[in-house]
Amino acid sequence: MDRRDYNDVVRRVDGVGGDVCMLGMVEGFPILSVTLGKKDAPVFYVNGGTHGDEPGGVEALLVFLEGKWERWADRFRFEVIPCLNPWAFVHNSRLNAQEVDINWAFLREDVPEIEIVKRFVEGKFFAGVLDFHEDWESAGYYLYEMFRNSEPLGQAMVTQVADVCPLNENSEIEDEVAINGVIHPNMEVAKRKYGEGIPIALFQRRYTDRLVTAESPTALSLPIRVAAHLAALEVMVEAGGRS
């Protein structure tokens, strides 16, 4: 496929009304964050574009930044990285320019995207972390959920998603037990146990007590994938990070 235009992502981010920050440059591309909403309110960190061949999360966050967030403007604060891996986004690659899957590289010290995440979260606590991904092998939406000191939200999230997108209702997804599209991951798997994954490491290191990694089905149209991710986000935010 032709290269994607990351300049269009930058233009759209620059066009939103929030506080836009350049977190760093990687392979000539700026990695941007946007902060929006009420100061001194519960903060949600929403991430997209960890894998460059999963554009649905990037588009969902651009749509969110372009206005969907405003319904919560007086209640919550959002810190959004719409595209963590722009080189891979441009080249439609799962891996970064180093040929590293940054989603499983949190323990490394030589991966620039990981160093940016570490600096970004330093000293923060999030009411929830939601990481948007896609799965080209899945016929339906599903998610991984981790939580402590609170009630689960996963089933409520997939119930809302089901209004706009089919769910993956298999009893096993990616070698994990799944119930109606919700996986509570086995933390004894080595790469999770030892904190290699970006979002899992944030949970393990107590940057948040609620983490969801959401997977939309790549085979469906982009508008459906975007709507599905935004439906999942709505449920997490409406819960307000409450216990």
C-alpha positions in Angstrom: 0.0 0.0 0.0 1.0 3.7 -0.4 2.5 5.4 2.6 0.0 7.0 5.0 0.2 10.8 5.5 1.2 11.4 9.0 1.2 15.2 8.3 -2.6 14.9 8.1 -2.6 13.4 11.7 -0.4 16.4 12.8 -2.7 18.9 11.1 -5.8 17.4 12.8 -4.1 17.3 16.2 -3.0 20.9 15.8 -6.6 21.9 15.0 -8.0 20.7 18.3 -8.5 23.1 21.2 -6.4 21.4 23.8 -2.8 21.6 25.0 -0.7 19.9 22.3 2.7 18.8 23.3 5.5 17.3 21.2 6.8 14.4 23.4 9.7 13.7 21.1 10.9 13.1 17.5 11.4 9.6 16.3 12.7 8.9 12.7 11.8 12.5 11.9 8.2 12.2 13.0 6.8 14.1 16.1 5.0 12.1 18.7 2.2 14.3 20.0 0.0 14.3 23.1 -3.1 16.3 23.7 -4.5 17.3 27.1 -8.1 18.4 27.4 -10.8 18.9 30.0 -11.1 20.0 33.6 -8.0 20.6 35.7 -7.9 18.7 39.0 -10.3 16.1 37.8 -9.8 12.3 37.3 -7.5 11.8 34.3 -7.9 9.2 31.6 -4.9 8.2 29.4 -6.0 7.0 25.9 -3.4 5.7 23.5 -3.5 4.7 19.8 -1.1 3.7 17.0 1.2 1.5 19.0 1.2 -0.8 15.9 1.3 1.1 12.6 -0.8 -1.4 10.8 -3.8 -0.7 13.1 -5.1 2.7 12.0 -8.5 2.4 13.5 -7.3 3.5 16.9 -5.6 6.5 15.5 -8.7 7.6 13.7 -10.9 7.0 16.7 -8.7 9.2 18.8 -8.6 12.0 16.2 -12.4 11.9 16.1 -12.5 11.9 19.9 -10.2 15.0 20.0 -12.2 16.8 17.3 -15.2 17.0 19.6 -16.4 13.8 21.2 -14.6 14.6 24.4 -16.5 17.8 25.0 -19.5 16.1 26.7 -17.1 15.4 29.7 -15.2 18.7 29.6 -16.5 19.8 33.0 -16.0 16.4 34.7 -12.8 14.8 33.5 -9.4 15.3 32.0 -7.9 13.4 29.1 -4.3 12.9 28.1 -4.2 11.4 24.6 -1.4 10.1 22.5 -3.2 9.5 19.2 -0.3 7.8 17.4 2.6 6.5 19.5 4.5 4.9 16.5 4.2 7.3 13.6 7.0 5.7 11.5 5.1 2.4 11.6 1.8 4.2 10.9 3.3 5.8 7.8 4.8 2.4 6.6 1.8 0.3 7.7 4.1 -1.8 9.9 3.5 -3.5 13.2 7.1 -2.9 14.1 9.0 0.4 14.5 12.0 1.5 12.5 14.2 -0.7 14.7 12.0 -3.7 13.8 10.8 -3.8 17.4 7.3 -4.5 18.5 7.1 -1.7 21.0 4.0 -3.1 22.6 6.3 -5.7 24.3 9.4 -3.6 24.8 8.8 -1.7 28.1 11.9 -3.1 29.8 14.2 -2.0 27.0 16.2 1.2 27.3 17.0 1.6 23.6 13.6 2.1 22.1 12.7 5.8 21.7 8.9 5.3 21.7 9.2 3.4 25.0 11.4 6.2 26.5 8.7 8.7 25.5 6.0 6.7 27.3 8.1 6.4 30.4 8.6 10.2 30.5 5.0 10.8 29.7 3.6 8.8 32.7 6.3 9.7 35.2 4.6 10.9 38.5 1.1 10.5 37.2 -1.9 8.4 38.2 -4.7 7.7 35.8 -8.4 6.9 36.6 -8.2 4.6 33.6 -5.9 3.7 30.7 -7.4 2.6 27.4 -5.2 1.4 24.6 -6.7 1.0 21.1 -5.5 -1.8 18.9 -6.9 -3.9 16.0 -6.8 -7.6 15.2 -6.9 -8.7 11.5 -7.7 -12.3 12.4 -10.7 -11.5 14.6 -14.2 -11.3 13.2 -15.4 -9.3 16.2 -14.4 -6.8 18.9 -12.8 -8.0 22.1 -10.8 -6.5 24.9 -8.3 -7.3 27.7 -9.3 -5.9 31.1 -7.2 -5.5 34.3 -8.5 -3.8 37.4 -8.0 -3.6 41.2 -10.0 -2.0 44.0 -13.0 -1.6 41.7 -15.7 -3.5 39.8 -15.0 -4.8 36.3 -16.3 -2.7 33.3 -15.4 -5.1 30.5 -18.8 -6.6 30.0 -20.5 -3.2 30.1 -18.0 -2.0 27.5 -18.6 -4.9 25.1 -22.4 -4.7 25.6 -22.2 -1.1 24.4 -19.8 -1.9 21.6 -22.2 -4.7 20.4 -24.7 -1.9 19.3 -22.3 -0.8 16.6 -19.9 -3.8 16.0 -20.1 -7.6 16.3 -18.2 -9.1 19.2 -15.7 -12.0 19.1 -17.7 -14.5 21.2 -15.2 -17.3 21.1 -14.5 -19.0 24.4 -10.8 -18.7 23.7 -9.0 -15.8 22.0 -5.3 -15.5 21.5 -4.8 -18.6 23.8 -6.7 -16.8 26.6 -10.1 -17.7 28.2 -12.7 -15.2 27.0 -16.3 -14.5 28.0 -18.4 -12.6 25.5 -15.4 -10.8 24.2 -13.7 -10.0 27.5 -10.3 -11.5 28.6 -8.9 -11.1 32.0 -5.3 -12.0 31.1 -3.2 -14.7 32.6 -0.5 -12.8 34.4 1.7 -15.9 34.7 2.6 -15.6 31.0 6.2 -14.6 31.1 6.1 -11.4 29.0 3.3 -10.1 31.2 4.7 -11.4 34.5 7.9 -9.6 34.0 6.4 -6.4 32.8 7.4 -6.3 29.1 4.1 -4.9 27.8 3.5 -1.2 27.7 0.0 -1.0 29.1 0.4 -4.0 31.4 3.6 -2.4 32.9 1.5 0.8 33.6 -0.9 -1.3 35.6 1.8 -3.3 37.4 3.7 -0.2 38.3 0.5 1.4 39.6 0.1 4.3 37.2 -3.5 3.1 37.1 -5.9 0.7 38.7 -8.0 0.2 35.6 -6.5 -0.9 32.2 -8.2 -2.0 29.0 -6.6 -3.0 25.8 -9.3 -3.0 23.1 -9.1 -4.8 19.8 -11.3 -3.9 16.9 -11.7 -6.3 13.9 -9.6 -4.9 11.0 -11.8 -6.6 8.4 -14.7 -4.3 9.1 -15.0 -0.7 7.7 -13.1 2.1 9.4 -16.2 3.9 10.5 -17.4 0.8 12.4 -14.1 0.3 14.0 -14.0 3.9 15.1 -17.5 3.8 16.5 -16.7 0.6 18.4 -13.6 2.1 20.1 -15.5 5.3 21.0 -18.4 3.2 22.5 -15.9 1.3 24.7 -14.3 4.6 25.7 -17.7 6.1 26.6 -18.4 3.3 29.1 -15.0 3.7 30.8 -15.3 7.4 31.1 -18.9 7.4 32.3 -17.8 5.0 35.1 -15.5 7.9 36.1 -12.9 5.6 37.5 -15.1 5.0 40.5 -14.5 1.9 42.7 
